[in-house]
Amino acid sequence: MEDSFKIPQLLLRCALGITFLTPVLDRLGILGAAGTGNIEWGNWENFINYTTTLMPYLGRSLTNVMGGIATVSESIIAICLIIGFKTKYVVIGSCLLTFTFILFMATSVGIQKPINFGVFTASAASLLLSCVPKYKWSIDQLNG
């Protein structure tokens, strides 16, 4: 049974890693300008403007800090998932982070936004990945 998780866990780790990495690249402007292709923000300013709608009770400077914390967290989660480092802890953190996103998004802009952005899927996939007994093709596997 344990062997049946080899390829699915690798694919899920990579899919989640990319899911966390692409919004970071978007808000840093690496993927292109806002409104082109599937670019949501296109730069940090647009990202913070959106983040301010999710946390209207925080001032702009604190929202900027929260956006920075989210971006660093998402970057770390993405890299750790792709390389398979401390995977069980990372996916639990991923689940908690995405659940937090769900709460902020649902209470400020409605339930449809986290559904459209796939946040429920990422949260549930993270929780599912935390149940995998071994992470094949990972740094975790090398460390025993």
N, CA, C and O atoms as CSV, one atom per row, in Angstrom:
chain,resi,resn,atom,element,x,y,z
A,1,MET,N,N,0.830,-1.206,0.000
A,1,MET,CA,C,0.000,0.000,0.000
A,1,MET,C,C,0.868,1.261,0.000
A,1,MET,O,O,0.581,2.222,-0.714
A,2,GLU,N,N,1.932,1.246,0.808
A,2,GLU,CA,C,2.814,2.393,0.894
A,2,GLU,C,C,3.392,2.766,-0.470
A,2,GLU,O,O,3.535,3.947,-0.787
A,3,ASP,N,N,3.723,1.753,-1.275
A,3,ASP,CA,C,4.305,1.991,-2.589
A,3,ASP,C,C,3.321,2.647,-3.550
A,3,ASP,O,O,3.743,3.278,-4.519
A,4,SER,N,N,2.045,2.515,-3.307
A,4,SER,CA,C,1.053,3.092,-4.216
A,4,SER,C,C,1.027,4.621,-4.152
A,4,SER,O,O,0.399,5.261,-4.996
A,5,PHE,N,N,1.700,5.211,-3.162
A,5,PHE,CA,C,1.736,6.666,-3.019
A,5,PHE,C,C,2.912,7.311,-3.744
A,5,PHE,O,O,2.978,8.538,-3.826
A,6,LYS,N,N,3.843,6.516,-4.271
A,6,LYS,CA,C,5.084,7.064,-4.826
A,6,LYS,C,C,4.852,8.178,-5.841
A,6,LYS,O,O,5.272,9.316,-5.630
A,7,ILE,N,N,4.196,7.855,-6.916
A,7,ILE,CA,C,3.999,8.839,-7.983
A,7,ILE,C,C,2.927,9.868,-7.618
A,7,ILE,O,O,3.147,11.057,-7.849
A,8,PRO,N,N,1.775,9.472,-7.058
A,8,PRO,CA,C,0.769,10.485,-6.706
A,8,PRO,C,C,1.282,11.545,-5.727
A,8,PRO,O,O,0.973,12.726,-5.884
A,9,GLN,N,N,2.061,11.138,-4.723
A,9,GLN,CA,C,2.560,12.135,-3.767
A,9,GLN,C,C,3.546,13.083,-4.429
A,9,GLN,O,O,3.572,14.273,-4.114
A,10,LEU,N,N,4.365,12.560,-5.354
A,10,LEU,CA,C,5.308,13.415,-6.078
A,10,LEU,C,C,4.557,14.434,-6.936
A,10,LEU,O,O,4.884,15.621,-6.938
A,11,LEU,N,N,3.553,13.955,-7.659
A,11,LEU,CA,C,2.761,14.854,-8.503
A,11,LEU,C,C,2.014,15.890,-7.670
A,11,LEU,O,O,1.939,17.060,-8.047
A,12,LEU,N,N,1.465,15.461,-6.542
A,12,LEU,CA,C,0.735,16.392,-5.680
A,12,LEU,C,C,1.678,17.407,-5.050
A,12,LEU,O,O,1.336,18.585,-4.946
A,13,ARG,N,N,2.864,16.966,-4.628
A,13,ARG,CA,C,3.861,17.898,-4.087
A,13,ARG,C,C,4.228,18.955,-5.122
A,13,ARG,O,O,4.266,20.148,-4.821
A,14,CYS,N,N,4.496,18.504,-6.338
A,14,CYS,CA,C,4.882,19.439,-7.408
A,14,CYS,C,C,3.731,20.373,-7.778
A,14,CYS,O,O,3.935,21.572,-7.965
A,15,ALA,N,N,2.529,19.824,-7.881
A,15,ALA,CA,C,1.363,20.650,-8.223
A,15,ALA,C,C,1.117,21.715,-7.156
A,15,ALA,O,O,0.875,22.878,-7.480
A,16,LEU,N,N,1.178,21.321,-5.896
A,16,LEU,CA,C,0.988,22.297,-4.823
A,16,LEU,C,C,2.126,23.307,-4.795
A,16,LEU,O,O,1.896,24.499,-4.592
A,17,GLY,N,N,3.342,22.838,-4.997
A,17,GLY,CA,C,4.485,23.746,-5.020
A,17,GLY,C,C,4.327,24.807,-6.093
A,17,GLY,O,O,4.555,25.990,-5.842
A,18,ILE,N,N,3.938,24.390,-7.282
A,18,ILE,CA,C,3.720,25.331,-8.383
A,18,ILE,C,C,2.532,26.242,-8.078
A,18,ILE,O,O,2.546,27.425,-8.417
A,19,THR,N,N,1.505,25.685,-7.436
A,19,THR,CA,C,0.331,26.472,-7.050
A,19,THR,C,C,0.709,27.592,-6.086
A,19,THR,O,O,0.132,28.678,-6.142
A,20,PHE,N,N,1.665,27.341,-5.210
A,20,PHE,CA,C,2.128,28.386,-4.296
A,20,PHE,C,C,3.118,29.336,-4.962
A,20,PHE,O,O,3.153,30.523,-4.639
A,21,LEU,N,N,3.911,28.824,-5.880
A,21,LEU,CA,C,4.958,29.631,-6.497
A,21,LEU,C,C,4.426,30.635,-7.519
A,21,LEU,O,O,4.905,31.768,-7.574
A,22,THR,N,N,3.449,30.240,-8.323
A,22,THR,CA,C,2.994,31.142,-9.393
A,22,THR,C,C,2.365,32.447,-8.885
A,22,THR,O,O,2.616,33.491,-9.487
A,23,PRO,N,N,1.564,32.445,-7.815
A,23,PRO,CA,C,1.069,33.741,-7.329
A,23,PRO,C,C,2.194,34.644,-6.817
A,23,PRO,O,O,2.129,35.865,-6.954
A,24,VAL,N,N,3.223,34.034,-6.227
A,24,VAL,CA,C,4.370,34.823,-5.767
A,24,VAL,C,C,5.044,35.490,-6.967
A,24,VAL,O,O,5.348,36.682,-6.936
A,25,LEU,N,N,5.273,34.712,-8.017
A,25,LEU,CA,C,5.892,35.263,-9.225
A,25,LEU,C,C,5.008,36.333,-9.855
A,25,LEU,O,O,5.505,37.321,-10.396
A,26,ASP,N,N,3.692,36.131,-9.780
A,26,ASP,CA,C,2.728,37.105,-10.302
A,26,ASP,C,C,2.858,38.424,-9.551
A,26,ASP,O,O,3.020,39.474,-10.171
A,27,ARG,N,N,2.789,38.381,-8.239
A,27,ARG,CA,C,2.810,39.630,-7.463
A,27,ARG,C,C,4.156,40.336,-7.502
A,27,ARG,O,O,4.241,41.528,-7.207
A,28,LEU,N,N,5.205,39.612,-7.862
A,28,LEU,CA,C,6.518,40.237,-8.027
A,28,LEU,C,C,6.723,40.757,-9.446
A,28,LEU,O,O,7.764,41.338,-9.751
A,29,GLY,N,N,5.734,40.550,-10.312
A,29,GLY,CA,C,5.787,41.065,-11.672
A,29,GLY,C,C,6.609,40.228,-12.632
A,29,GLY,O,O,6.876,40.666,-13.752
A,30,ILE,N,N,7.017,39.038,-12.225
A,30,ILE,CA,C,7.877,38.185,-13.043
A,30,ILE,C,C,7.106,37.543,-14.198
A,30,ILE,O,O,7.687,37.268,-15.248
A,31,LEU,N,N,5.828,37.305,-14.019
A,31,LEU,CA,C,5.032,36.621,-15.044
A,31,LEU,C,C,4.428,37.563,-16.083
A,31,LEU,O,O,3.873,37.110,-17.084
A,32,GLY,N,N,4.533,38.858,-15.851
A,32,GLY,CA,C,3.986,39.816,-16.804
A,32,GLY,C,C,3.169,40.895,-16.114
A,32,GLY,O,O,3.040,40.919,-14.890
A,33,ALA,N,N,2.630,41.772,-16.917
A,33,ALA,CA,C,1.849,42.901,-16.403
A,33,ALA,C,C,0.415,42.479,-16.089
A,33,ALA,O,O,-0.113,41.523,-16.657
A,34,ALA,N,N,-0.189,43.212,-15.180
A,34,ALA,CA,C,-1.587,42.953,-14.817
A,34,ALA,C,C,-2.472,43.046,-16.050
A,34,ALA,O,O,-2.311,43.939,-16.882
A,35,GLY,N,N,-3.405,42.115,-16.153
A,35,GLY,CA,C,-4.352,42.121,-17.260
A,35,GLY,C,C,-3.879,41.392,-18.500
A,35,GLY,O,O,-4.651,41.211,-19.442
A,36,THR,N,N,-2.620,40.968,-18.518
A,36,THR,CA,C,-2.121,40.206,-19.665
A,36,THR,C,C,-2.187,38.723,-19.342
A,36,THR,O,O,-1.802,38.303,-18.251
A,37,GLY,N,N,-2.665,37.945,-20.269
A,37,GLY,CA,C,-2.772,36.506,-20.026
A,37,GLY,C,C,-3.620,36.225,-18.807
A,37,GLY,O,O,-4.719,36.762,-18.667
A,38,ASN,N,N,-3.119,35.398,-17.940
A,38,ASN,CA,C,-3.818,35.058,-16.701
A,38,ASN,C,C,-3.185,35.731,-15.492
A,38,ASN,O,O,-3.223,35.184,-14.390
A,39,ILE,N,N,-2.614,36.889,-15.678
A,39,ILE,CA,C,-1.941,37.609,-14.599
A,39,ILE,C,C,-2.993,38.316,-13.747
A,39,ILE,O,O,-3.796,39.100,-14.254
A,40,GLU,N,N,-2.976,38.029,-12.458
A,40,GLU,CA,C,-3.945,38.607,-11.533
A,40,GLU,C,C,-3.497,39.988,-11.049
A,40,GLU,O,O,-4.278,40.938,-11.086
A,41,TRP,N,N,-2.244,40.107,-10.594
A,41,TRP,CA,C,-1.768,41.357,-10.003
A,41,TRP,C,C,-0.711,42.036,-10.872
A,41,TRP,O,O,-0.851,43.216,-11.195
A,42,GLY,N,N,0.320,41.332,-11.248
A,42,GLY,CA,C,1.358,41.889,-12.111
A,42,GLY,C,C,2.417,42.719,-11.413
A,42,GLY,O,O,3.477,42.984,-11.979
A,43,ASN,N,N,2.137,43.128,-10.189
A,43,ASN,CA,C,3.136,43.870,-9.406
A,43,ASN,C,C,2.719,43.886,-7.939
A,43,ASN,O,O,1.596,43.526,-7.587
A,44,TRP,N,N,3.648,44.310,-7.101
A,44,TRP,CA,C,3.422,44.300,-5.659
A,44,TRP,C,C,2.298,45.259,-5.265
A,44,TRP,O,O,1.472,44.929,-4.414
A,45,GLU,N,N,2.263,46.422,-5.869
A,45,GLU,CA,C,1.256,47.429,-5.532
A,45,GLU,C,C,-0.166,46.894,-5.739
A,45,GLU,O,O,-1.021,47.059,-4.869
A,46,ASN,N,N,-0.416,46.267,-6.863
A,46,ASN,CA,C,-1.738,45.688,-7.129
A,46,ASN,C,C,-2.065,44.577,-6.139
A,46,ASN,O,O,-3.206,44.440,-5.700
A,47,PHE,N,N,-1.053,43.787,-5.793
A,47,PHE,CA,C,-1.262,42.722,-4.810
A,47,PHE,C,C,-1.658,43.310,-3.458
A,47,PHE,O,O,-2.592,42.825,-2.819
A,48,ILE,N,N,-0.959,44.341,-3.025
A,48,ILE,CA,C,-1.276,44.959,-1.731
A,48,ILE,C,C,-2.643,45.637,-1.778
A,48,ILE,O,O,-3.375,45.612,-0.789
A,49,ASN,N,N,-2.994,46.232,-2.897
A,49,ASN,CA,C,-4.343,46.802,-3.034
A,49,ASN,C,C,-5.400,45.723,-2.821
A,49,ASN,O,O,-6.390,45.950,-2.125
A,50,TYR,N,N,-5.192,44.550,-3.419
A,50,TYR,CA,C,-6.138,43.444,-3.238
A,50,TYR,C,C,-6.112,42.949,-1.792
A,50,TYR,O,O,-7.162,42.704,-1.198
A,51,THR,N,N,-4.922,42.805,-1.233
A,51,THR,CA,C,-4.786,42.332,0.146
A,51,THR,C,C,-5.491,43.280,1.108
A,51,THR,O,O,-6.053,42.840,2.111
A,52,THR,N,N,-5.467,44.565,0.812
A,52,THR,CA,C,-6.159,45.557,1.644
A,52,THR,C,C,-7.666,45.310,1.654
A,52,THR,O,O,-8.326,45.572,2.660
A,53,THR,N,N,-8.219,44.808,0.545
A,53,THR,CA,C,-9.655,44.490,0.534
A,53,THR,C,C,-9.957,43.283,1.410
A,53,THR,O,O,-11.071,43.141,1.914
A,54,LEU,N,N,-8.957,42.403,1.596
A,54,LEU,CA,C,-9.160,41.225,2.440
A,54,LEU,C,C,-9.019,41.553,3.921
A,54,LEU,O,O,-9.601,40.877,4.769
A,55,MET,N,N,-8.246,42.590,4.230
A,55,MET,CA,C,-8.007,42.987,5.621
A,55,MET,C,C,-8.225,44.490,5.773
A,55,MET,O,O,-7.288,45.223,6.089
A,56,PRO,N,N,-9.451,44.952,5.550
A,56,PRO,CA,C,-9.700,46.398,5.551
A,56,PRO,C,C,-9.497,47.058,6.914
A,56,PRO,O,O,-9.319,48.274,6.984
A,57,TYR,N,N,-9.521,46.293,7.978
A,57,TYR,CA,C,-9.380,46.834,9.326
A,57,TYR,C,C,-7.922,47.080,9.690
A,57,TYR,O,O,-7.646,47.722,10.703
A,58,LEU,N,N,-6.984,46.588,8.889
A,58,LEU,CA,C,-5.567,46.869,9.106
A,58,LEU,C,C,-5.189,48.083,8.270
A,58,LEU,O,O,-5.747,48.300,7.195
A,59,GLY,N,N,-4.272,48.848,8.747
A,59,GLY,CA,C,-3.776,49.966,7.947
A,59,GLY,C,C,-2.965,49.457,6.766
A,59,GLY,O,O,-2.583,48.288,6.715
A,60,ARG,N,N,-2.711,50.337,5.829
A,60,ARG,CA,C,-1.974,49.948,4.616
A,60,ARG,C,C,-0.578,49.414,4.953
A,60,ARG,O,O,-0.136,48.434,4.352
A,61,SER,N,N,0.113,50.034,5.892
A,61,SER,CA,C,1.469,49.578,6.213
A,61,SER,C,C,1.450,48.184,6.838
A,61,SER,O,O,2.318,47.363,6.541
A,62,LEU,N,N,0.480,47.911,7.690
A,62,LEU,CA,C,0.388,46.579,8.291
A,62,LEU,C,C,-0.058,45.546,7.258
A,62,LEU,O,O,0.375,44.394,7.297
A,63,THR,N,N,-0.912,45.956,6.352
A,63,THR,CA,C,-1.313,45.065,5.260
A,63,THR,C,C,-0.110,44.722,4.389
A,63,THR,O,O,0.016,43.592,3.918
A,64,ASN,N,N,0.762,45.683,4.177
A,64,ASN,CA,C,1.987,45.452,3.417
A,64,ASN,C,C,2.866,44.410,4.116
A,64,ASN,O,O,3.446,43.540,3.467
A,65,VAL,N,N,2.956,44.507,5.435
A,65,VAL,CA,C,3.719,43.526,6.217
A,65,VAL,C,C,3.073,42.149,6.098
A,65,VAL,O,O,3.762,41.152,5.880
A,66,MET,N,N,1.751,42.095,6.241
A,66,MET,CA,C,1.048,40.810,6.142
A,66,MET,C,C,1.213,40.201,4.753
A,66,MET,O,O,1.376,38.988,4.619
A,67,GLY,N,N,1.171,41.039,3.722
A,67,GLY,CA,C,1.406,40.565,2.358
A,67,GLY,C,C,2.810,40.010,2.203
A,67,GLY,O,O,3.019,39.005,1.524
A,68,GLY,N,N,3.772,40.671,2.836
A,68,GLY,CA,C,5.151,40.189,2.809
A,68,GLY,C,C,5.305,38.858,3.514
A,68,GLY,O,O,5.990,37.962,3.020
A,69,ILE,N,N,4.668,38.727,4.673
A,69,ILE,CA,C,4.715,37.462,5.413
A,69,ILE,C,C,4.087,36.343,4.590
A,69,ILE,O,O,4.632,35.242,4.513
A,70,ALA,N,N,2.951,36.623,3.981
A,70,ALA,CA,C,2.288,35.613,3.141
A,70,ALA,C,C,3.180,35.220,1.967
A,70,ALA,O,O,3.286,34.040,1.634
A,71,THR,N,N,3.816,36.200,1.345
A,71,THR,CA,C,4.667,35.930,0.184
A,71,THR,C,C,5.876,35.089,0.559
A,71,THR,O,O,6.211,34.135,-0.142
A,72,VAL,N,N,6.532,35.434,1.658
A,72,VAL,CA,C,7.682,34.644,2.119
A,72,VAL,C,C,7.226,33.237,2.487
A,72,VAL,O,O,7.884,32.259,2.133
A,73,SER,N,N,6.107,33.130,3.192
A,73,SER,CA,C,5.576,31.812,3.577
A,73,SER,C,C,5.262,30.964,2.354
A,73,SER,O,O,5.623,29.788,2.300
A,74,GLU,N,N,4.597,31.553,1.381
A,74,GLU,CA,C,4.259,30.817,0.159
A,74,GLU,C,C,5.511,30.391,-0.603
A,74,GLU,O,O,5.550,29.301,-1.175
A,75,SER,N,N,6.527,31.243,-0.614
A,75,SER,CA,C,7.782,30.902,-1.297
A,75,SER,C,C,8.467,29.718,-0.631
A,75,SER,O,O,8.914,28.790,-1.304
A,76,ILE,N,N,8.548,29.757,0.690
A,76,ILE,CA,C,9.177,28.661,1.440
A,76,ILE,C,C,8.392,27.372,1.242
A,76,ILE,O,O,8.976,26.318,0.990
A,77,ILE,N,N,7.078,27.454,1.354
A,77,ILE,CA,C,6.232,26.272,1.160
A,77,ILE,C,C,6.435,25.702,-0.234
A,77,ILE,O,O,6.584,24.490,-0.389
A,78,ALA,N,N,6.442,26.552,-1.247
A,78,ALA,CA,C,6.601,26.093,-2.636
A,78,ALA,C,C,7.911,25.342,-2.826
A,78,ALA,O,O,7.924,24.236,-3.368
A,79,ILE,N,N,9.000,25.934,-2.385
A,79,ILE,CA,C,10.315,25.308,-2.567
A,79,ILE,C,C,10.404,24.004,-1.789
A,79,ILE,O,O,10.873,22.994,-2.314
A,80,CYS,N,N,9.957,24.023,-0.541
A,80,CYS,CA,C,10.018,22.807,0.286
A,80,CYS,C,C,9.166,21.683,-0.292
A,80,CYS,O,O,9.565,20.520,-0.240
A,81,LEU,N,N,8.014,22.007,-0.834
A,81,LEU,CA,C,7.172,20.979,-1.445
A,81,LEU,C,C,7.836,20.378,-2.676
A,81,LEU,O,O,7.828,19.160,-2.854
A,82,ILE,N,N,8.402,21.214,-3.515
A,82,ILE,CA,C,9.003,20.726,-4.752
A,82,ILE,C,C,10.215,19.839,-4.472
A,82,ILE,O,O,10.393,18.810,-5.123
A,83,ILE,N,N,11.047,20.232,-3.506
A,83,ILE,CA,C,12.233,19.417,-3.208
A,83,ILE,C,C,11.954,18.340,-2.168
A,83,ILE,O,O,12.772,17.442,-1.969
A,84,GLY,N,N,10.815,18.423,-1.509
A,84,GLY,CA,C,10.449,17.414,-0.521
A,84,GLY,C,C,11.219,17.540,0.777
A,84,GLY,O,O,11.729,16.549,1.300
A,85,PHE,N,N,11.306,18.756,1.300
A,85,PHE,CA,C,12.026,19.001,2.549
A,85,PHE,C,C,11.037,19.258,3.679
A,85,PHE,O,O,10.210,20.167,3.594
A,86,LYS,N,N,11.126,18.454,4.738
A,86,LYS,CA,C,10.214,18.573,5.888
A,86,LYS,C,C,8.759,18.591,5.423
A,86,LYS,O,O,7.949,19.397,5.880
A,87,THR,N,N,8.460,17.697,4.517
A,87,THR,CA,C,7.186,17.724,3.803
A,87,THR,C,C,5.977,17.676,4.725
A,87,THR,O,O,5.036,18.450,4.546
A,88,LYS,N,N,5.984,16.789,5.696
A,88,LYS,CA,C,4.806,16.665,6.562
A,88,LYS,C,C,4.518,17.983,7.285
A,88,LYS,O,O,3.365,18.407,7.362
A,89,TYR,N,N,5.554,18.629,7.812
A,89,TYR,CA,C,5.371,19.904,8.508
A,89,TYR,C,C,4.943,21.004,7.540
A,89,TYR,O,O,4.086,21.830,7.852
A,90,VAL,N,N,5.554,20.997,6.369
A,90,VAL,CA,C,5.254,22.021,5.367
A,90,VAL,C,C,3.805,21.926,4.899
A,90,VAL,O,O,3.140,22.951,4.750
A,91,VAL,N,N,3.303,20.708,4.664
A,91,VAL,CA,C,1.920,20.593,4.186
A,91,VAL,C,C,0.906,20.930,5.275
A,91,VAL,O,O,-0.190,21.407,4.978
A,92,ILE,N,N,1.262,20.689,6.520
A,92,ILE,CA,C,0.377,21.119,7.607
A,92,ILE,C,C,0.348,22.648,7.654
A,92,ILE,O,O,-0.715,23.249,7.805
A,93,GLY,N,N,1.517,23.268,7.525
A,93,GLY,CA,C,1.580,24.729,7.447
A,93,GLY,C,C,0.831,25.263,6.240
A,93,GLY,O,O,0.153,26.287,6.320
A,94,SER,N,N,0.956,24.566,5.128
A,94,SER,CA,C,0.256,24.934,3.901
A,94,SER,C,C,-1.253,24.891,4.106
A,94,SER,O,O,-1.973,25.793,3.677
A,95,CYS,N,N,-1.716,23.855,4.751
A,95,CYS,CA,C,-3.150,23.712,5.024
A,95,CYS,C,C,-3.637,24.858,5.914
A,95,CYS,O,O,-4.686,25.449,5.658
A,96,LEU,N,N,-2.874,25.163,6.951
A,96,LEU,CA,C,-3.262,26.252,7.855
A,96,LEU,C,C,-3.233,27.610,7.150
A,96,LEU,O,O,-4.126,28.434,7.346
A,97,LEU,N,N,-2.209,27.837,6.332
A,97,LEU,CA,C,-2.110,29.097,5.600
A,97,LEU,C,C,-3.276,29.259,4.629
A,97,LEU,O,O,-3.906,30.316,4.581
A,98,THR,N,N,-3.560,28.223,3.864
A,98,THR,CA,C,-4.657,28.324,2.898
A,98,THR,C,C,-6.013,28.423,3.597
A,98,THR,O,O,-6.918,29.096,3.103
A,99,PHE,N,N,-6.155,27.760,4.733
A,99,PHE,CA,C,-7.404,27.888,5.486
A,99,PHE,C,C,-7.576,29.328,5.978
A,99,PHE,O,O,-8.687,29.859,5.985
A,100,THR,N,N,-6.473,29.951,6.387
A,100,THR,CA,C,-6.509,31.359,6.783
A,100,THR,C,C,-6.925,32.236,5.605
A,100,THR,O,O,-7.729,33.156,5.758
A,101,PHE,N,N,-6.368,31.941,4.424
A,101,PHE,CA,C,-6.769,32.676,3.217
A,101,PHE,C,C,-8.273,32.524,2.978
A,101,PHE,O,O,-8.959,33.496,2.664
A,102,ILE,N,N,-8.773,31.304,3.128
A,102,ILE,CA,C,-10.206,31.054,2.929
A,102,ILE,C,C,-11.036,31.937,3.854
A,102,ILE,O,O,-12.001,32.568,3.420
A,103,LEU,N,N,-10.661,31.980,5.120
A,103,LEU,CA,C,-11.417,32.779,6.090
A,103,LEU,C,C,-11.410,34.262,5.727
A,103,LEU,O,O,-12.459,34.905,5.715
A,104,PHE,N,N,-10.227,34.804,5.432
A,104,PHE,CA,C,-10.142,36.226,5.076
A,104,PHE,C,C,-10.904,36.526,3.794
A,104,PHE,O,O,-11.627,37.520,3.717
A,105,MET,N,N,-10.747,35.679,2.797
A,105,MET,CA,C,-11.408,35.916,1.512
A,105,MET,C,C,-12.923,35.789,1.641
A,105,MET,O,O,-13.663,36.634,1.137
A,106,ALA,N,N,-13.381,34.746,2.309
A,106,ALA,CA,C,-14.823,34.508,2.422
A,106,ALA,C,C,-15.519,35.613,3.206
A,106,ALA,O,O,-16.637,36.005,2.874
A,107,THR,N,N,-14.858,36.116,4.248
A,107,THR,CA,C,-15.500,37.144,5.067
A,107,THR,C,C,-15.416,38.536,4.460
A,107,THR,O,O,-16.201,39.412,4.821
A,108,SER,N,N,-14.482,38.755,3.547
A,108,SER,CA,C,-14.339,40.106,2.994
A,108,SER,C,C,-14.871,40.250,1.566
A,108,SER,O,O,-15.485,41.265,1.239
A,109,VAL,N,N,-14.645,39.250,0.718
A,109,VAL,CA,C,-15.079,39.370,-0.683
A,109,VAL,C,C,-16.048,38.271,-1.107
A,109,VAL,O,O,-16.464,38.217,-2.264
A,110,GLY,N,N,-16.405,37.401,-0.175
A,110,GLY,CA,C,-17.377,36.355,-0.470
A,110,GLY,C,C,-16.740,34.996,-0.720
A,110,GLY,O,O,-15.542,34.891,-0.987
A,111,ILE,N,N,-17.540,33.989,-0.632
A,111,ILE,CA,C,-17.078,32.607,-0.727
A,111,ILE,C,C,-16.618,32.232,-2.136
A,111,ILE,O,O,-15.811,31.317,-2.299
A,112,GLN,N,N,-17.118,32.925,-3.142
A,112,GLN,CA,C,-16.782,32.568,-4.523
A,112,GLN,C,C,-15.305,32.776,-4.848
A,112,GLN,O,O,-14.736,32.005,-5.621
A,113,LYS,N,N,-14.676,33.798,-4.278
A,113,LYS,CA,C,-13.262,34.079,-4.577
A,113,LYS,C,C,-12.341,32.925,-4.179
A,113,LYS,O,O,-11.536,32.494,-5.005
A,114,PRO,N,N,-12.423,32.404,-2.947
A,114,PRO,CA,C,-11.535,31.277,-2.637
A,114,PRO,C,C,-11.850,30.033,-3.471
A,114,PRO,O,O,-10.975,29.200,-3.710
A,115,ILE,N,N,-13.091,29.915,-3.905
A,115,ILE,CA,C,-13.434,28.802,-4.800
A,115,ILE,C,C,-12.774,29.029,-6.160
A,115,ILE,O,O,-12.154,28.120,-6.711
A,116,ASN,N,N,-12.907,30.240,-6.700
A,116,ASN,CA,C,-12.314,30.564,-8.007
A,116,ASN,C,C,-10.802,30.434,-8.008
A,116,ASN,O,O,-10.216,29.978,-8.990
A,117,PHE,N,N,-10.168,30.830,-6.916
A,117,PHE,CA,C,-8.713,30.770,-6.819
A,117,PHE,C,C,-8.203,29.378,-6.456
A,117,PHE,O,O,-6.990,29.172,-6.403
A,118,GLY,N,N,-9.081,28.432,-6.209
A,118,GLY,CA,C,-8.661,27.068,-5.886
A,118,GLY,C,C,-8.081,26.920,-4.488
A,118,GLY,O,O,-7.317,25.991,-4.226
A,119,VAL,N,N,-8.440,27.826,-3.595
A,119,VAL,CA,C,-7.872,27.798,-2.249
A,119,VAL,C,C,-8.402,26.608,-1.451
A,119,VAL,O,O,-7.660,26.005,-0.676
A,120,PHE,N,N,-9.669,26.267,-1.633
A,120,PHE,CA,C,-10.216,25.088,-0.963
A,120,PHE,C,C,-9.480,23.828,-1.415
A,120,PHE,O,O,-9.157,22.960,-0.605
A,121,THR,N,N,-9.224,23.744,-2.703
A,121,THR,CA,C,-8.526,22.585,-3.259
A,121,THR,C,C,-7.114,22.488,-2.707
A,121,THR,O,O,-6.672,21.405,-2.323
A,122,ALA,N,N,-6.405,23.598,-2.662
A,122,ALA,CA,C,-5.034,23.596,-2.134
A,122,ALA,C,C,-5.023,23.217,-0.660
A,122,ALA,O,O,-4.141,22.483,-0.215
A,123,SER,N,N,-5.985,23.706,0.091
A,123,SER,CA,C,-6.058,23.390,1.515
A,123,SER,C,C,-6.328,21.902,1.731
A,123,SER,O,O,-5.662,21.253,2.537
A,124,ALA,N,N,-7.303,21.375,1.010
A,124,ALA,CA,C,-7.643,19.951,1.138
A,124,ALA,C,C,-6.515,19.059,0.626
A,124,ALA,O,O,-6.224,18.025,1.228
A,125,ALA,N,N,-5.880,19.447,-0.472
A,125,ALA,CA,C,-4.763,18.666,-1.017
A,125,ALA,C,C,-3.597,18.645,-0.035
A,125,ALA,O,O,-2.922,17.625,0.105
A,126,SER,N,N,-3.359,19.754,0.637
A,126,SER,CA,C,-2.300,19.811,1.648
A,126,SER,C,C,-2.608,18.864,2.798
A,126,SER,O,O,-1.733,18.140,3.274
A,127,LEU,N,N,-3.846,18.877,3.231
A,127,LEU,CA,C,-4.252,17.982,4.311
A,127,LEU,C,C,-4.105,16.523,3.892
A,127,LEU,O,O,-3.628,15.696,4.669
A,128,LEU,N,N,-4.508,16.212,2.684
A,128,LEU,CA,C,-4.369,14.855,2.164
A,128,LEU,C,C,-2.902,14.447,2.081
A,128,LEU,O,O,-2.548,13.329,2.457
A,129,LEU,N,N,-2.055,15.334,1.596
A,129,LEU,CA,C,-0.633,15.026,1.461
A,129,LEU,C,C,0.027,14.798,2.818
A,129,LEU,O,O,1.018,14.074,2.909
A,130,SER,N,N,-0.505,15.402,3.860
A,130,SER,CA,C,0.058,15.195,5.202
A,130,SER,C,C,-0.160,13.768,5.699
A,130,SER,O,O,0.504,13.333,6.640
A,131,CYS,N,N,-1.079,13.042,5.079
A,131,CYS,CA,C,-1.384,11.662,5.484
A,131,CYS,C,C,-0.509,10.621,4.794
A,131,CYS,O,O,-0.567,9.440,5.138
A,132,VAL,N,N,0.293,11.041,3.830
A,132,VAL,CA,C,1.153,10.102,3.102
A,132,VAL,C,C,2.270,9.647,4.042
A,132,VAL,O,O,2.905,10.480,4.689
A,133,PRO,N,N,2.521,8.327,4.126
A,133,PRO,CA,C,3.515,7.830,5.080
A,133,PRO,C,C,4.967,8.144,4.713
A,133,PRO,O,O,5.777,8.415,5.600
A,134,LYS,N,N,5.308,8.112,3.422
A,134,LYS,CA,C,6.684,8.379,2.989
A,134,LYS,C,C,6.657,9.225,1.728
A,134,LYS,O,O,5.783,9.065,0.876
A,135,TYR,N,N,7.618,10.120,1.621
A,135,TYR,CA,C,7.698,11.017,0.476
A,135,TYR,C,C,8.868,10.593,-0.408
A,135,TYR,O,O,10.007,11.012,-0.204
A,136,LYS,N,N,8.560,9.756,-1.388
A,136,LYS,CA,C,9.553,9.243,-2.326
A,136,LYS,C,C,10.085,10.391,-3.177
A,136,LYS,O,O,9.377,11.366,-3.431
A,137,TRP,N,N,11.321,10.269,-3.609
A,137,TRP,CA,C,11.985,11.281,-4.432
A,137,TRP,C,C,11.975,12.643,-3.737
A,137,TRP,O,O,11.551,13.646,-4.311
A,138,SER,N,N,12.443,12.656,-2.508
A,138,SER,CA,C,12.463,13.884,-1.722
A,138,SER,C,C,13.722,13.934,-0.860
A,138,SER,O,O,14.394,12.922,-0.661
A,139,ILE,N,N,14.027,15.107,-0.359
A,139,ILE,CA,C,15.113,15.235,0.611
A,139,ILE,C,C,14.753,14.464,1.874
A,139,ILE,O,O,15.626,13.894,2.527
A,140,ASP,N,N,13.485,14.445,2.214
A,140,ASP,CA,C,13.037,13.678,3.383
A,140,ASP,C,C,13.451,12.220,3.274
A,140,ASP,O,O,13.878,11.618,4.259
A,141,GLN,N,N,13.327,11.654,2.093
A,141,GLN,CA,C,13.690,10.254,1.882
A,141,GLN,C,C,15.193,10.056,2.088
A,141,GLN,O,O,15.610,9.038,2.641
A,142,LEU,N,N,16.000,11.005,1.653
A,142,LEU,CA,C,17.447,10.908,1.812
A,142,LEU,C,C,17.861,10.960,3.275
A,142,LEU,O,O,18.841,10.332,3.677
A,143,ASN,N,N,17.109,11.710,4.064
A,143,ASN,CA,C,17.417,11.856,5.488
A,143,ASN,C,C,16.863,10.719,6.333
A,143,ASN,O,O,17.019,10.709,7.554
A,144,GLY,N,N,16.219,9.767,5.680
A,144,GLY,CA,C,15.731,8.584,6.396
A,144,GLY,C,C,14.385,8.787,6.924
A,144,GLY,O,O,13.826,7.889,7.553
